[in-house]
Amino acid sequence: MEVITSKNNLKIKQLVKLKQKKYRNEFQSFLIEGYHLVDEALKHNLVVEIIENNKTAKYKNSTLVSREVIEYLSSTQNPQNIVAKCKFIKAKSKINKLLILNNLQDPGNIGTIFRIAKAFGFDSIAVENFDFYNEKVIRSSQGAFFDLNIFKINSTQEYLDYLKDQGFKIYATVLNQNAQKLKDVDFPTSKIAIILGNEGNGISKEIQELSDVCIYIPIEFESLNVASCAAIILNKIYNRE
């Protein structure tokens, strides 16, 4: 089988475009790398094409390339010898336990929150103003990305109106000590939405006012990382049940 060794190969030039948001959106496709992520994507029938180093090929019908081409397609140093092109995930209409990421900007935080959501039984994540097909997000999620119902929203405020019509109870995480302490909150077992705010600015007053309950986590320090906040809240909900 032919081995692609040139970065100027037409297929490779098309694939490398998927490292950019505008081309991901145009082609409704994204790249992943590493055997674990490829295996997870295969389980969910999202893989369009697998690209492997010809010396370590594991899968049938892979596109075989040189190590140099793998490194060109990869976004990490010392990458594993596999990259895959995947199709965008289709959002599901059924939602039970939902996280809303309101203008979060750090891909590492977002990917970690995906892992936390999966670990503690949340099924869906709504993301405002961030490209969650970013390679750092997917890598940080360690495969949880493929098990969740993740979708974009244009406006958290408008989406909250929809959720209320659907019978959801909405909780906003805030730093205000006058909010309800987490230990005193009685969460429902279904139709629950937790809002996590921007790392620097938190959640706006308008969104807080639209929420049913504002939650505060008492700590002996100024603030927590947003992913740590998510872990504490979701752990409480999970273990309460």
N, C-alpha and C positions, 0 to 999 in steps of 0.2 A: 504493500500500500504506500502511496505517495506520502512523503513527510514534508510539511511546509517549514521552510527555514528562513523565509524572508518576511520582515515586518511590512513590506510593501505589497504582499499578497492581498488581493481584493477582499477575501473573506476576513483576513486579519484586520484590515483597515476598517471594515464594517463593525467587527466585534469591538475594537478598541474605542469606537465612538460611544459605546454604551457606558463608558466611564463618566460620561457627561450627562447631566440631568436632561438637557433639551433633547438629546437623542434617545434617552430611555423613554421619555414621554412620547416621542415621535413614533418609535418602533414598538412601544408597549412591551419592552423587554429589558432585562438587566443581567449583569454578570455576578456570578458567585465563584469562590475559589476554595479549594480544600476538600478532601474526601468526605469529611463529616457533613458539610453543608450540601455537597452534591448528593450524598445518600438521602438526606432529609428531603431535598427537592424532588428526587425521584419518587419517593413515597407518596408525594402529593401531585404527581403527574405534571410538574411545572417545567421540567427540563426540555428544552428545544434541541440543544446540541451540546455534546461534551467534547472538550478539547484537552488532549493529554500529550505529555512528553512521550515520544515514540519509544523510549528506553524503558518506561515503567507502565505502559498502558494496561489498564485493568478492565475496561469496559469494551464490549463489542460495538462496532460501528462508530467509534470515536474518531474525531479529526485528529490526526497525528501531527505534532509540531516539535520543533527543536526546543531545547531548554531556554534558549534566548527569546524565543517567541512567547513561551510561558511567562517569563519575567516581564516581557513587554505588556502582556495583557493583565498581569497581576497588579494589585495595589499595595502589596506588602513586600518587605525584604525577605529573602530566602523563602519564597513561596513553595507550597507543595506542587507537585507536577500535574495539577488538574485545574481546569477552569470550565465553567458551564454557562451557557446562555439559557436564561429562563424567561418564561412569559409572566406578565403581571398577574397578580392574584385577583380573582373576582370576589368582591365583597359579598357577604351573606346578609340576608335580610333579618335572620333570627339573631337577636341579641338578648343576653340575659344579664351578664355582669360586664360592665364597660368602664374602661379608663379613657378619659379625655385629656389629651396632651395639648394644652393651650399655649401655643407659641414657644415650646421648648426648642432649643437651638443646638444642643450638644449631642452629636450622634452617639457618643459613648453612653451617655445617660439614657438616651432613647432605646438603644439596643439592650441595655441592662434592664430597663423597665419592661421590655418585652419578655425577658427571661423571668422576671419577678411575676408578671401577670400569668404566665404559663404555670409557674410553680405553685401559685396560690389560687388556681381555678378560675381566673377571669378569662372570658372567651373572646372579647372584642376590644379593640383600641381604635379610637378616633383621633386622627392627627391633624392639627391645624398648622398651616404655613411651614411645613418641612417635608422634604423628599425622603420618605422612609426606605426607598430603594438605594439610598446611599450605602456604599460598600462597608463603611465603618459601622453603620447601624446593624446591617445583616451579620457582620462578623461578631459584633458584641452580643448579639442575641443568641449565639451558639445554637442555632437551629430552631429556637422557639418561634422565630419569625414565621416559619411555615405552618405552625400549628394554630395560629391565631387568626381571627377575622380582623384584619387591619385595613382601614380605609381613610381617605382624606375628607376633611370638612372645610368649607370656606369660612365659616363664622361660628365660633363656639356659642355666641349669644343666640343666633338663629337656630342652631341645632338643639339648644336646651329647650326652646319652645316646642320643638317636635317631640323630644323625649318626654316632656311633661304630658303632652297629649297621649303618649303611649303608656302612661302610668308609671314612669320611672321616678325614683326618689334620687335627688341630686345633692352631692356633697362636694363642697369646695375646700381645698386645703389652704390654710392661711397662717400667717405669723402673728395674728392678732390674739393677744392673751385673753381678750373678752369673748372670743369664740368658744364653742363647746369643746371641752377637753376630750381627747380621743377615748379615754377610758370610760367616759360617760355616754358615749354614742351607742345607740341600739340600732344596728344595721339590719335591714331586711335580708331575706335569703335569696331574693331574686329581684329583677328590674331595679338594679342599683347602678348609679353612675358616679364615679369619683373623678374630680377635676384636679389635675396637677398643672401648676402655673410655670411661667417662664423662670429660668434659673436666677435672673437678676431682678425682675420686676414683679414676679408673682402673678396673682390673679387680679384683674381689674375690679373696681367697686361695682361696676355694672353687672359683671358675671356673679360676684358674690351675692348681690341682691336677688338675682334670678335663682340662686341655689336654695334648696330647702334647709340645708344645715351647713354652717362653716365649721371646719374642724381645726383644732389646734393641738399640736403635740408638745407637751411641756418637756423641756430639756434644760440642762445646765450649761448651755452654750448658745451663741447667737442664732445659729440656724443649722439645718441639715441639708445635705445634698438631696436633690429632688428624688433620685433613685432610692436613697435610704428612707426617705419619707414614704415612698410608695411601698417599700418592703414592710415597714412597720404597720401601716394601715391595712394592707392586704393580708398580712399575717394574722392580725386581730380578727378580721372577717373570716378567714379560713378556719382558724382554730375555735372560733365561737360556734361554728356549725358542727 
